[in-house]
Amino acid sequence: MATTLFDNNRIKSTNVCIIVPTYNNQKTLQRVLDSLLPFTSNIIIVNDGSTDATSEILKNYPQLTQIHHPKNAGKGVALRNGFKKALEQKHRYAITIDSDGQHFASDIPTFIEAIENEPNTLLIGSRNMTHDDVPKKSSFGNKFSNFWFWFETGKKLQDTQSGYRLYPIQIIPKRYCTTKFEFEIEVIVRSAWKGIPVKNIPVQVLYDPAERVSHFRPFKDFTRISILNTVLVLITLLYIKPRDFFFSFKRKGIKKFLSENILHSQDSNFKKAASIALGVFVGISPFWGFQTVLVLALAVLLRLNKVIAFAFSNVSFPPFIPFIIYGSLQLGSYFVTSDATISFDRSLTFSDVKANLLQYVIGSFTLATFSAIIFGSIAYFVLVFFTTFKNKK
């Protein structure tokens, strides 16, 4: 009892509430709520249009905040409405727990201790997905989700699908485009993009097929999640990665950037040089408008340094464009017969490219290949020299 009192005081001082979204979980709902009450009465229940005995069960808990949806709107809407109510009640954090009985209220102190040590962190309960009771489709879905979260944010987590979480509701993003299960992916990705730390903490889990009711629709929901990840990947490649790079470069300056990301990177000299070569190749190649997407995708596929590759893909920034166009057209003239006379005496524009497209494309790939080899080779020997000099010290 003393432990419960101690935890109660810590919950109050941390200003945490608990949000329980529920939909047709009459078998487990009462047990879940009763297990939470010893810890706190700051509980928000969101009845998402249940058609079973949920409403009758909730009549036994008039002291708890309740939100009733007239029709089922989806877990994402239930959570968002729960967050809205929690903010109205001036809470700083919200712990979300599923009503299907798979989570243990006894893990609440673990969340409280973690958030006390690392305030304003989004915490996700990490389940033991190798346990025999865990459905294989859940294990596969979790691995699938973990991979895309890493691709979209650069952060690795062991469990991105657990509904047992602690949200810093006052600082997480306020606008979302999803309403169903995929909301739980969108919210952690957008929070990570905002700079909010997202971390796992270990929790217990129980999968009881006799009681647990899953509302996850494998085909429909997996399709929605796949569409969401496609959109998030495009945003990552077209906006988030370039934004983060420019902010990092601006904050560090060129000297510090080169020192931290190239000279003192933990990657091998060959890998760093190959990343530079890849960036230069893509930057010069005729992939205007798609260079960022392409260089990051290739860097991931080839397991190269994404930051270095992206940095050197910007070799085609505006002051260098006339030189690249001129060099490409000149090299292309050796392979394509053309009556056009290309001179650097005038400003070269994309109209010159359009008028001599085949010549430019062939020349561009040729220039990109030679430049990548030259830059990569020079970078490799410089890095080897730097490593040797550093080891002799």
Secondary structure, 3 states (H helix, E strand, C coil): CHHHHHHHHHHHHHCEEEEEEECCCCCCHHHHHHHHCCCCCCEEEEEECCCCCHHHHHCCCCCCEEEEECCCCCHHHHHHHHHHHHHHCCCCEEEECCCCCCCCHHHHHHHHHHHHHCCCCEEEEECCCCCCCCCHHHHHHHHHHHHHHHHHHCCCCCCCCCCCEEECCCCCCCCCCCCCCCHHHHHHHHHHHCCCCEEEEECCCCCCCCCCCCCCCHHHHHHHHHHHHHHHHHHHHHHHHHHHHHHHHHHHHHHHHHHHHHHCCCCCHHHHHHHHHHHHHHHHCCCCCCHHHHHHHHHHHCCCCHHHHHHHHHHHCHHHHHHHHHHHHHHHCCCCCCCCCCCCCCCCCHHHHHHCHHHHHHHHHHHHHHHHHHHHHHHHHHHHHHHHHHHHC
